[in-house]
Amino acid sequence: MNLVNQSSVLMSHTEFVLFGFPGVLEYRKLLVIPFLSIYITILTGNTLIIYRICVENCLHSPMYFFISILFAVNMSCTTSIIPKFLLGLSFDMNQITLVGCLMQMFYIYFMAIFESGLILSMALDRYVAICRPLRYNDIMNKQMLVQLVSIGVVRSTLLVCPMVILASSVKYCRSNIILNFVCENMGLLSLACEDISKHQIWGLFVRIFITVVDVSLLLLSYSSILYTAMKIVSGKARNKALHTCGTHLLVAMIMYLCALSSSVAYRMHTLISYDVQNLFNAIYLMIPATVNPFIYGLGVKEIRRCLVRSWKNRDTIPPLSLHIYSKRTFLLKFTAEKMGET
């Protein structure tokens, strides 16, 4: 009997089932409509802003460089989650291997921490632009941009890799059903049949580190920006600086508040249902990517002008193409007539 118990304890699941929103079992397939609609909105809005930044020369500056990377991160993060969830809802393809689950976990947390680093880089860019305007081009050069992005990549990797390595060394023998639509760290570790205290400590350290360090640096930079902006003599220049920084600060607040709500919801897992936890996870992973294009598209004057100009010029394309076609037809007829006369 002891041998049987020992062998069952040593057995570890290598394949899991992502079963999000278990409380609405009869209506789970209807979740395809809102999730697919939000996903299409994310792809359309983020792609549109990235495209305008790439094709408009007036948007080729460090601030818009960071915005385009932020939107690319938003799209890639949601793409690693939503299509898998939609397939599971539509065709009951909920299975995921342990390796696939760990890869999804790494990608989600890597992108979340990297996004926080991008927010800090954008705050640094605004600080230099407003507090050190005469040295802006010298400081925020291409080398600095590459360094900031590289630091963000290295920092995210160093913080997430131990989390994934620790999770890969655990034996999962309680169950193979994850009551979530995404491979979240503690959701997977809740299925472990051994001590996970060190995993919890590292996960808590990462959350505290990102929250305390990043939010503190963000508040410090924007406090300096606000202090400098209030000393600007020109009211128009002051309002422009405050408006631009307010847009970035709003994006940062939405991201951190959504992350905080998801973390609090997990800590209250004994008081709230799995469906509510799934809802807060969906808010954290999808809402920032959904609203960011609207915030920047409407809040940043340069982006708004480019979007409006491209929309107004859409009707000039058919007449232009028709003009080119008519001119080409005229040349062909003229050449044919000359050849006939000859």
C-alpha positions as CSV (number, residue, x, y, z in Angstrom):
1,M,0.0,0.0,0.0
2,N,2.8,2.4,0.8
3,L,4.5,1.6,-2.5
4,V,1.3,2.4,-4.4
5,N,0.9,5.7,-2.5
6,Q,4.6,6.6,-3.1
7,S,4.3,5.9,-6.9
8,S,1.1,8.0,-7.1
9,V,2.8,10.9,-5.4
10,L,5.8,10.7,-7.7
11,M,3.6,10.9,-10.8
12,S,3.4,14.4,-12.3
13,H,1.1,15.7,-14.9
14,T,2.7,16.8,-18.2
15,E,-0.6,18.0,-19.8
16,F,-3.2,20.4,-18.5
17,V,-6.6,21.7,-19.3
18,L,-7.2,25.5,-19.3
19,F,-10.8,25.7,-18.1
20,G,-11.5,29.4,-17.7
21,F,-14.9,30.7,-16.4
22,P,-16.1,27.4,-14.9
23,G,-19.1,28.9,-13.3
24,V,-20.8,29.7,-16.7
25,L,-20.4,26.2,-18.2
26,E,-23.6,26.3,-20.2
27,Y,-22.8,29.7,-21.7
28,R,-19.0,29.5,-22.2
29,K,-19.3,29.4,-26.0
30,L,-21.0,32.8,-25.9
31,L,-17.8,34.2,-24.5
32,V,-16.3,34.0,-28.0
33,I,-18.3,37.1,-29.0
34,P,-16.8,39.6,-26.4
35,F,-13.3,38.1,-26.4
36,L,-13.1,38.0,-30.2
37,S,-14.5,41.5,-30.5
38,I,-12.0,42.9,-28.0
39,Y,-9.1,41.0,-29.8
40,I,-10.1,42.5,-33.2
41,T,-10.3,45.9,-31.6
42,I,-6.8,45.4,-30.1
43,L,-5.3,44.3,-33.4
44,T,-6.9,47.1,-35.4
45,G,-6.2,50.0,-33.1
46,N,-2.6,49.1,-32.2
47,T,-1.7,48.2,-35.8
48,L,-3.2,51.5,-37.1
49,I,-1.2,53.6,-34.6
50,I,2.0,51.7,-35.4
51,Y,1.5,52.1,-39.1
52,R,1.0,55.8,-38.8
53,I,4.1,56.2,-36.7
54,C,6.1,54.2,-39.3
55,V,5.0,56.2,-42.4
56,E,4.8,59.7,-40.9
57,N,8.2,61.4,-40.8
58,C,6.9,63.9,-38.2
59,L,6.4,61.0,-35.8
60,H,9.9,59.7,-36.0
61,S,11.1,60.7,-32.5
62,P,11.9,58.8,-29.3
63,M,8.5,59.3,-27.8
64,Y,6.7,57.7,-30.7
65,F,9.4,55.0,-30.9
66,F,8.5,53.9,-27.4
67,I,4.7,54.2,-28.2
68,S,5.1,51.9,-31.2
69,I,7.1,49.3,-29.1
70,L,4.4,49.5,-26.4
71,F,1.7,48.8,-28.8
72,A,3.6,45.9,-30.4
73,V,4.1,44.4,-26.9
74,N,0.3,44.8,-26.2
75,M,-0.6,42.9,-29.4
76,S,2.0,40.2,-29.0
77,C,0.9,39.5,-25.3
78,T,-2.8,39.3,-26.1
79,T,-2.0,37.1,-29.2
80,S,-0.3,34.6,-27.0
81,I,-3.4,34.2,-24.9
82,I,-6.7,35.0,-26.7
83,P,-6.5,32.8,-29.8
84,K,-5.7,29.8,-27.6
85,F,-8.7,30.6,-25.4
86,L,-11.0,31.2,-28.4
87,L,-10.0,27.8,-29.8
88,G,-10.8,26.2,-26.4
89,L,-14.2,27.8,-26.3
90,S,-15.1,27.0,-29.9
91,F,-13.7,23.5,-30.4
92,D,-12.9,22.3,-26.9
93,M,-9.2,22.5,-27.6
94,N,-8.3,23.4,-24.0
95,Q,-5.3,21.1,-23.6
96,I,-1.8,22.5,-23.1
97,T,1.4,20.8,-22.3
98,L,3.6,21.7,-19.4
99,V,6.2,23.1,-21.7
100,G,3.6,25.1,-23.5
101,C,2.2,26.3,-20.2
102,L,5.6,27.4,-19.0
103,M,6.3,29.2,-22.3
104,Q,3.0,31.1,-22.1
105,M,3.8,31.9,-18.5
106,F,7.3,33.2,-19.4
107,Y,5.9,35.3,-22.3
108,I,3.1,36.9,-20.3
109,Y,5.2,37.9,-17.3
110,F,8.2,38.9,-19.5
111,M,5.9,41.3,-21.6
112,A,4.2,42.7,-18.4
113,I,7.6,43.6,-16.8
114,F,9.0,44.8,-20.1
115,E,5.9,47.0,-20.6
116,S,6.5,48.5,-17.1
117,G,10.1,49.3,-18.2
118,L,8.8,51.0,-21.4
119,I,6.5,53.2,-19.3
120,L,9.6,54.2,-17.3
121,S,11.5,54.9,-20.5
122,M,8.7,57.1,-21.8
123,A,8.7,59.0,-18.5
124,L,12.5,59.5,-18.8
125,D,12.0,60.8,-22.4
126,R,9.4,63.3,-21.2
127,Y,11.6,64.3,-18.3
128,V,14.5,65.1,-20.6
129,A,12.3,66.9,-23.1
130,I,10.8,69.2,-20.5
131,C,13.5,69.5,-17.8
132,R,16.6,69.3,-20.1
133,P,15.2,70.6,-23.5
134,L,18.6,71.9,-24.8
135,R,20.2,68.5,-24.3
136,Y,17.3,66.4,-25.5
137,N,18.9,65.4,-28.9
138,D,22.2,64.7,-27.2
139,I,20.7,62.5,-24.5
140,M,17.9,60.7,-26.3
141,N,19.9,59.5,-29.2
142,K,19.7,56.2,-31.0
143,Q,22.3,54.7,-28.7
144,M,20.3,55.6,-25.6
145,L,17.1,54.2,-27.1
146,V,18.8,50.9,-27.8
147,Q,20.3,50.8,-24.3
148,L,16.9,51.5,-22.6
149,V,15.2,48.7,-24.6
150,S,18.1,46.3,-23.9
151,I,18.0,47.1,-20.2
152,G,14.2,46.3,-20.2
153,V,14.8,43.0,-22.0
154,V,17.6,41.9,-19.6
155,R,15.6,43.0,-16.5
156,S,12.5,41.1,-17.6
157,T,14.5,38.0,-18.4
158,L,16.3,38.0,-15.0
159,L,13.1,38.4,-13.1
160,V,11.0,35.9,-15.0
161,C,13.5,33.1,-15.7
162,P,13.8,32.0,-12.0
163,M,10.0,31.9,-11.8
164,V,9.7,29.6,-14.8
165,I,12.6,27.4,-13.7
166,L,11.2,26.9,-10.2
167,A,7.8,26.1,-11.7
168,S,9.3,23.5,-14.1
169,S,10.9,21.6,-11.2
170,V,7.6,21.0,-9.4
171,K,5.6,17.8,-9.5
172,Y,1.9,18.4,-10.3
173,C,-0.1,15.5,-9.0
174,R,-3.2,17.1,-7.5
175,S,-5.1,17.7,-10.8
176,N,-4.4,18.7,-14.3
177,I,-7.2,21.3,-14.6
178,I,-6.3,25.0,-14.4
179,L,-9.4,27.0,-13.6
180,N,-8.2,29.9,-15.6
181,F,-8.0,30.8,-19.3
182,V,-4.3,31.5,-19.1
183,C,-1.2,29.7,-17.6
184,E,-0.8,32.0,-14.6
185,N,2.0,31.3,-12.1
186,M,0.0,30.6,-9.0
187,G,-2.8,29.0,-10.9
188,L,-0.3,26.3,-12.1
189,L,1.5,26.0,-8.7
190,S,-1.8,25.4,-6.9
191,L,-1.8,22.0,-8.5
192,A,1.6,21.1,-7.0
193,C,1.9,18.3,-4.4
194,E,5.0,19.7,-2.7
195,D,6.1,22.7,-0.8
196,I,6.0,25.9,-3.0
197,S,7.0,28.5,-0.4
198,K,10.1,29.5,-2.3
199,H,8.1,29.9,-5.5
200,Q,5.6,32.2,-3.6
201,I,8.4,34.2,-2.1
202,W,10.0,34.8,-5.5
203,G,6.7,35.7,-7.1
204,L,5.9,38.1,-4.3
205,F,9.4,39.7,-4.6
206,V,8.9,40.3,-8.3
207,R,5.5,42.0,-7.7
208,I,6.9,44.1,-4.9
209,F,10.0,45.0,-6.9
210,I,8.1,46.1,-9.9
211,T,5.4,47.9,-7.9
212,V,7.7,49.8,-5.5
213,V,10.7,50.5,-7.8
214,D,8.9,51.3,-11.0
215,V,6.0,53.3,-9.5
216,S,8.4,55.2,-7.3
217,L,10.7,56.2,-10.2
218,L,7.6,57.1,-12.3
219,L,6.2,59.4,-9.6
220,L,9.6,60.9,-9.0
221,S,10.1,61.7,-12.7
222,Y,6.6,63.2,-13.2
223,S,6.9,65.2,-10.0
224,S,10.1,66.8,-11.5
225,I,8.2,67.3,-14.8
226,L,5.3,69.0,-13.0
227,Y,7.6,71.2,-11.0
228,T,9.5,72.3,-14.2
229,A,6.4,72.7,-16.3
230,M,4.8,75.1,-13.7
231,K,7.8,77.4,-14.1
232,I,7.4,77.7,-17.8
233,V,6.5,81.3,-18.6
234,S,4.5,80.6,-21.8
235,G,1.1,79.3,-20.9
236,K,0.7,77.5,-24.3
237,A,4.0,75.6,-23.9
238,R,3.1,74.7,-20.3
239,N,-0.3,73.4,-21.2
240,K,1.3,71.3,-24.1
241,A,3.8,69.8,-21.7
242,L,1.2,69.0,-19.1
243,H,-1.2,67.5,-21.6
244,T,1.5,65.2,-23.2
245,C,2.7,64.0,-19.8
246,G,-0.9,63.6,-18.6
247,T,-1.5,61.2,-21.5
248,H,1.5,59.1,-20.6
249,L,0.6,59.1,-16.9
250,L,-3.0,58.0,-17.7
251,V,-1.7,55.0,-19.6
252,A,0.7,54.1,-16.7
253,M,-2.2,54.4,-14.2
254,I,-4.4,52.1,-16.2
255,M,-1.7,49.5,-16.5
256,Y,-0.7,49.5,-12.8
257,L,-4.3,49.7,-11.5
258,C,-5.3,46.7,-13.7
259,A,-2.3,44.7,-12.5
260,L,-3.1,45.7,-8.9
261,S,-6.7,44.6,-9.2
262,S,-5.7,41.2,-10.6
263,S,-3.2,40.7,-7.8
264,V,-5.8,41.6,-5.1
265,A,-8.4,39.3,-6.7
266,Y,-6.0,36.4,-6.5
267,R,-5.2,37.2,-2.8
268,M,-8.9,37.1,-2.1
269,H,-9.4,33.7,-3.9
270,T,-11.1,32.3,-0.8
271,L,-13.7,35.1,-0.9
272,I,-14.5,35.4,-4.6
273,S,-15.3,32.8,-7.3
274,Y,-13.0,31.6,-10.1
275,D,-15.1,33.5,-12.6
276,V,-14.4,36.8,-10.8
277,Q,-10.7,36.0,-10.7
278,N,-10.8,35.2,-14.5
279,L,-12.5,38.5,-15.1
280,F,-9.9,40.5,-13.3
281,N,-7.1,38.6,-15.2
282,A,-8.9,39.4,-18.5
283,I,-9.1,43.1,-17.4
284,Y,-5.4,43.1,-16.6
285,L,-4.3,41.4,-19.8
286,M,-6.7,43.1,-22.3
287,I,-8.0,46.4,-21.1
288,P,-4.7,48.4,-21.4
289,A,-4.1,47.0,-24.9
290,T,-7.7,48.0,-25.9
291,V,-7.8,51.6,-24.5
292,N,-4.2,52.7,-25.2
293,P,-4.7,53.3,-29.0
294,F,-7.7,55.5,-28.1
295,I,-5.8,57.4,-25.4
296,Y,-2.8,58.1,-27.7
297,G,-4.9,58.5,-30.9
298,L,-7.2,61.1,-29.2
299,G,-4.8,62.6,-26.6
300,V,-1.6,63.2,-28.6
301,K,-2.1,66.0,-31.0
302,E,0.5,64.9,-33.6
303,I,-0.9,61.4,-33.8
304,R,-4.5,62.7,-34.0
305,R,-3.5,65.1,-36.8
306,C,-1.9,62.3,-38.8
307,L,-5.0,60.0,-38.3
308,V,-7.4,62.8,-39.3
309,R,-5.3,63.7,-42.4
310,S,-5.1,60.1,-43.5
311,W,-8.8,59.7,-43.1
312,K,-9.6,62.9,-45.1
313,N,-7.2,61.9,-47.9
314,R,-8.7,58.4,-48.4
315,D,-11.1,59.8,-51.0
316,T,-8.3,61.3,-53.1
317,I,-6.9,57.9,-54.0
318,P,-9.5,56.7,-56.5
319,P,-9.4,59.9,-58.6
320,L,-5.6,59.8,-58.6
321,S,-5.5,56.2,-59.7
322,L,-8.1,57.0,-62.4
323,H,-6.0,59.9,-63.5
324,I,-3.0,57.7,-63.9
325,Y,-5.0,55.1,-65.8
326,S,-6.4,57.7,-68.1
327,K,-3.0,59.2,-68.8
328,R,-1.6,55.8,-69.5
329,T,-4.5,55.0,-71.9
330,F,-4.0,58.3,-73.7
331,L,-0.3,57.6,-74.2
332,L,-1.0,54.1,-75.5
333,K,-3.6,55.4,-78.0
334,F,-1.3,58.2,-79.1
335,T,1.6,55.8,-79.7
336,A,-0.7,53.5,-81.7
337,E,-1.9,56.3,-83.9
338,K,1.6,57.4,-84.6
339,M,2.6,53.9,-85.5
340,G,-0.4,53.6,-87.8
341,E,0.5,56.9,-89.6
342,T,4.0,55.6,-90.1
